[in-house]
Amino acid sequence: MKRLELGDLLSDGFKYSTTPYSRAVVLGVLYLLSFLIIPIFLALGYVYRCIKETIDGVERLPEYRDWSRMFVDGLKLFVAYLVIVIPITLIALLIGVPIRLGAIFNPYAMMMSMLSIYAASIIIGILLGLYLFMAIPYMIYVGQISSIFSFGEVLKRIEKIGYGNYLAICIVTLILVWLLSLVSFLIPVIGVIFVMPIATLLLARIQGSVFKSTIS
């Protein structure tokens, strides 16, 4: 398998997210209207479609068509995140309960226990992000939400890329996406419409491209 080059992935990702830019802007409008509930699922469905078409070898942003299918795909992506995030969050909370109860009469111990729980939450969040980076496109490729729990298959594909290379790609991509998202929130309305879609589509493109490289 050809080694994935981070620079190539980023260059392709930025180019993809603006080809054509008008479609990215439509996604931004959906984000802006997400308080109406339905638009956010349409936006998620569009991201789902972007990842799927990237895996299929499409080089441009997809058209906005078959809205009902896009809505269903958005629901699938939303549920996929929920079914993997909620159990892990509950585990972290349950682990923290006995620690907090044991420290209830000791303020210093309470403070240390809370810091430990926050640290554990950050670590779990990072590990979850690294896992979902590959697990989401795998779920989309298979077409079944339950495949989000196919830990063995996901890890096999990460191993094909190389853990070091995969880690570098994930970290740099997620930092860039976070920075773009921060900019979009600092510029009300305009940032959401014109910048936030770039962050989302860049992530979707790189996720799809990384997964595609593991298909033999």
C-alpha positions as CSV (number, residue, x, y, z in Angstrom):
1,M,0.0,0.0,0.0
2,K,1.3,3.5,-0.9
3,R,2.2,5.5,2.1
4,L,-0.2,8.4,2.8
5,E,1.4,11.8,2.7
6,L,-0.1,14.3,5.1
7,G,0.7,17.3,2.8
8,D,-1.1,15.6,-0.1
9,L,-4.1,14.8,2.1
10,L,-4.4,18.3,3.3
11,S,-3.9,19.9,-0.1
12,D,-6.6,17.5,-1.6
13,G,-8.9,18.1,1.3
14,F,-8.9,21.9,1.0
15,K,-9.3,21.7,-2.8
16,Y,-12.2,19.2,-2.4
17,S,-14.0,21.4,0.2
18,T,-14.2,24.3,-2.2
19,T,-15.0,22.4,-5.4
20,P,-17.5,24.0,-6.1
21,Y,-17.5,26.4,-3.2
22,S,-21.2,27.2,-3.7
23,R,-22.1,23.7,-2.4
24,A,-20.0,24.3,0.7
25,V,-21.9,27.5,1.3
26,V,-25.2,25.6,1.1
27,L,-23.9,23.3,3.9
28,G,-23.1,26.5,5.9
29,V,-26.7,27.7,5.5
30,L,-27.9,24.3,6.8
31,Y,-25.6,24.7,9.8
32,L,-27.0,28.2,10.4
33,L,-30.6,26.8,10.3
34,S,-29.8,23.8,12.5
35,F,-31.9,25.3,15.4
36,L,-34.8,24.1,13.3
37,I,-33.6,20.5,13.9
38,I,-34.2,19.1,10.4
39,P,-31.4,21.0,8.7
40,I,-28.7,19.6,11.0
41,F,-29.7,16.1,9.9
42,L,-29.5,17.2,6.3
43,A,-26.1,18.6,7.0
44,L,-24.9,15.3,8.6
45,G,-26.4,13.5,5.6
46,Y,-24.4,15.6,3.2
47,V,-21.2,14.9,5.2
48,Y,-22.1,11.2,5.1
49,R,-22.5,11.4,1.3
50,C,-19.1,13.2,1.0
51,I,-17.3,10.5,2.8
52,K,-19.1,7.8,0.8
53,E,-18.3,9.4,-2.5
54,T,-14.7,10.0,-1.5
55,I,-14.4,6.3,-0.9
56,D,-16.0,5.7,-4.3
57,G,-13.4,7.9,-6.0
58,V,-15.5,11.0,-6.7
59,E,-13.3,14.2,-6.8
60,R,-16.0,16.9,-6.4
61,L,-18.5,17.8,-3.7
62,P,-21.8,16.0,-4.3
63,E,-24.9,17.7,-5.5
64,Y,-27.8,18.4,-3.2
65,R,-30.3,15.8,-4.4
66,D,-32.5,13.0,-2.9
67,W,-33.0,15.1,0.2
68,S,-35.0,12.3,1.9
69,R,-32.1,9.9,1.6
70,M,-29.7,12.6,2.8
71,F,-31.9,13.0,5.9
72,V,-31.9,9.3,6.6
73,D,-28.1,9.1,6.2
74,G,-27.8,12.1,8.6
75,L,-29.8,10.2,11.2
76,K,-27.6,7.2,10.7
77,L,-24.5,9.2,11.3
78,F,-26.0,10.9,14.3
79,V,-27.0,7.5,15.8
80,A,-23.5,6.1,15.1
81,Y,-21.9,8.8,17.1
82,L,-24.4,8.4,19.9
83,V,-24.1,4.6,20.3
84,I,-20.3,4.8,20.6
85,V,-20.1,8.0,22.7
86,I,-22.9,7.4,25.2
87,P,-21.6,4.1,26.6
88,I,-18.0,5.4,27.0
89,T,-19.3,8.6,28.7
90,L,-21.4,6.5,31.1
91,I,-18.4,4.3,31.9
92,A,-16.3,7.4,32.7
93,L,-19.1,8.8,35.0
94,L,-19.5,5.4,36.8
95,I,-15.8,5.2,37.4
96,G,-15.9,8.7,38.9
97,V,-18.8,8.0,41.3
98,P,-16.9,5.9,43.9
99,I,-13.9,8.2,43.7
100,R,-16.1,11.2,44.5
101,L,-18.0,9.4,47.3
102,G,-14.7,8.3,48.9
103,A,-13.5,11.9,48.9
104,I,-16.7,13.6,50.0
105,F,-15.3,14.4,53.5
106,N,-11.9,15.5,52.3
107,P,-11.8,18.7,50.2
108,Y,-8.3,18.2,48.9
109,A,-9.1,14.6,47.9
110,M,-12.3,15.8,46.3
111,M,-10.3,18.3,44.2
112,M,-7.8,15.7,43.2
113,S,-10.5,13.2,42.3
114,M,-12.2,15.8,40.1
115,L,-9.0,16.6,38.3
116,S,-8.4,12.9,37.8
117,I,-11.9,12.5,36.3
118,Y,-11.3,15.5,34.0
119,A,-8.0,14.1,32.9
120,A,-9.6,10.7,32.3
121,S,-12.3,12.3,30.2
122,I,-9.8,14.2,28.1
123,I,-7.8,10.9,27.5
124,I,-11.0,9.0,26.6
125,G,-12.1,11.8,24.3
126,I,-8.8,11.8,22.4
127,L,-8.8,8.0,22.1
128,L,-12.5,8.1,20.9
129,G,-11.6,10.8,18.3
130,L,-8.7,8.7,17.0
131,Y,-11.0,5.6,16.8
132,L,-13.9,7.4,15.1
133,F,-11.6,8.9,12.5
134,M,-11.5,5.5,10.9
135,A,-14.6,3.9,12.4
136,I,-17.1,6.4,10.8
137,P,-15.9,5.9,7.2
138,Y,-15.9,2.1,7.9
139,M,-19.5,2.3,9.1
140,I,-20.4,4.3,5.9
141,Y,-18.6,1.8,3.7
142,V,-20.3,-1.2,5.2
143,G,-23.7,0.6,5.5
144,Q,-24.6,-0.7,9.0
145,I,-24.6,1.3,12.2
146,S,-23.6,-1.7,14.2
147,S,-20.2,-1.9,12.3
148,I,-19.1,1.1,14.4
149,F,-18.3,-1.5,17.1
150,S,-16.1,-3.6,14.7
151,F,-13.0,-2.7,16.7
152,G,-10.9,-5.5,15.2
153,E,-11.7,-4.5,11.7
154,V,-11.1,-0.8,12.4
155,L,-7.7,-1.6,14.1
156,K,-6.7,-3.8,11.2
157,R,-7.2,-0.9,8.8
158,I,-5.3,1.5,11.0
159,E,-2.4,-1.0,11.2
160,K,-2.3,-1.1,7.4
161,I,-1.6,2.7,7.4
162,G,0.8,2.4,10.3
163,Y,0.0,3.6,13.8
164,G,2.6,6.5,13.7
165,N,1.4,7.8,10.3
166,Y,-2.2,7.4,11.3
167,L,-1.7,9.3,14.5
168,A,0.1,12.1,12.8
169,I,-2.7,12.4,10.2
170,C,-5.4,12.4,12.8
171,I,-3.7,14.9,15.1
172,V,-2.9,17.5,12.5
173,T,-6.3,17.2,10.8
174,L,-8.2,17.5,14.0
175,I,-6.2,20.5,15.1
176,L,-6.8,22.2,11.8
177,V,-10.5,21.4,12.0
178,W,-10.7,22.7,15.5
179,L,-8.9,26.0,14.5
180,L,-11.3,26.5,11.6
181,S,-14.3,25.8,13.8
182,L,-13.0,28.3,16.3
183,V,-12.7,31.0,13.6
184,S,-16.2,30.2,12.4
185,F,-17.6,30.8,16.0
186,L,-15.6,34.0,16.4
187,I,-17.3,35.5,13.3
188,P,-21.1,35.2,13.9
189,V,-23.2,34.0,11.0
190,I,-20.5,34.7,8.3
191,G,-18.1,32.3,9.9
192,V,-20.8,29.6,10.2
193,I,-21.8,29.9,6.6
194,F,-18.4,30.4,4.9
195,V,-15.8,28.8,7.3
196,M,-17.5,26.0,9.2
197,P,-18.3,24.0,6.0
198,I,-14.6,24.0,5.1
199,A,-13.7,22.5,8.5
200,T,-16.4,19.8,8.1
201,L,-15.7,18.9,4.5
202,L,-11.9,18.9,5.0
203,L,-12.4,16.3,7.8
204,A,-14.8,14.3,5.7
205,R,-12.5,14.2,2.7
206,I,-9.5,13.2,4.7
207,Q,-11.4,10.5,6.6
208,G,-12.7,9.1,3.3
209,S,-9.3,9.2,1.7
210,V,-7.5,7.5,4.6
211,F,-10.1,4.8,4.7
212,K,-10.0,4.3,0.9
213,S,-6.3,3.7,1.1
214,T,-6.9,0.6,3.2
215,I,-9.2,-1.1,0.7
216,S,-7.3,-3.8,-1.0
